[in-house]
Every structure is written in structure tokens, then in C-alpha cells.
């Protein structure tokens, strides 16, 4: 199984969206500074996940979430937007 995940930086409140087959290991890598794009915003906390059977499906969903660009759809996904 593959998981699409959203992390939130406790340092600057930014979000990061990705996918992984081993979520615990991936979060460890983010928080250890081993991921170039996230090392300046450590520490990260997991705020959202979805599960998919294939890597392709997870990647497509990751791209869809990234296309929200922090707008209303993204806020709804995280439960931050009330209609």
C-alpha cells in the first residue's frame, strides 16, 4: 500500500505533500534533514493521510492535492475551511 501524506512544519506552518510506501521511514527522513526540500522547516508533523493500492494512484492524488496550492480545496481537505 502507498500513502499520500501532508506534513505541517512546526517551525513556519508550511505544508508539504508527498507519497510513500513506508510512511514512518519517510517522515523520519524529513525530520532528519535528509530531504533537501524540507530540511529548512524541521520539525514536521503528520496532519493528513490517504491510502492507495498502487504507486501510480498515490502519485496522481499527490499531484491533485498539490494543484490545490493551499486554496479552499486544500483547507477543506485538512478540515480548516468551514462553508
TADANOR-V471980 format. One line per field, one symbol per residue. ss: DSSP state (h for helix, s for strand, l for the rest). phi: phi as a letter, one per 30 degrees, with the letter a starting at -180 (. if undefined). Layout:
ss->???
phi->???
This chain:
ss->lsssssssslllllssssssllhhhhhhhhhlllllllhhhllsssssssssllhhhhhhhhhhhhhllllhhhhhhllllll
phi->.cccbbcbdddbidcbcabadbdedddedddcidcedbddbdccbdcabbcbdbdddddddeddddddhiddedddedicbcd
